[in-house]
């Protein structure tokens, strides 16, 4: 009788400090040191406001996600990493041909589900992606050719709203409203996908945001503070 191997152990979750370090390092690679500093500063302010680790862990994950959406520059950077090629070489051997299915926003057409239509691009696309990855300083600036797409506009709006909610938490967090504040600051974690899927998820979470803010505004403590 052959003994069965034990199931693989799930990795231990990162400590909060290690999680913040990892997300800050990603933000540095994603854009620059200034973005990582902006992230750490917000987490430091929240830590001075509350010792609640569950809330701080949620913000560490959600704020990093809002600050670094997977846009065209990030996709190009990830495909240009040496680790990507190394992973392919470890997985495949012999003569193989790479192709990527991408949906560039400047090309027309929709898939049957309403999402941007994906097209297959051969190996010639990798030098182009390498060049695009180097142009990430343009991200969000007037010279960014992608900044006017619906997804990029939605992501900028989400960042503005999330930082407003963070500021509110820093100013008015109490033991009583902690559960609602926690839910409020976790909403971006439920916004996934791209195109119509992302828009629908955004609208759903923003509807819940409006409900939470109305409840917070109508709480006895909020009314007494007016």
Beta strands, then each sheet from edge to edge (+ up, - down):
strand 1: 100-102
strand 2: 119-121
sheet 1: 1+ 2-
end
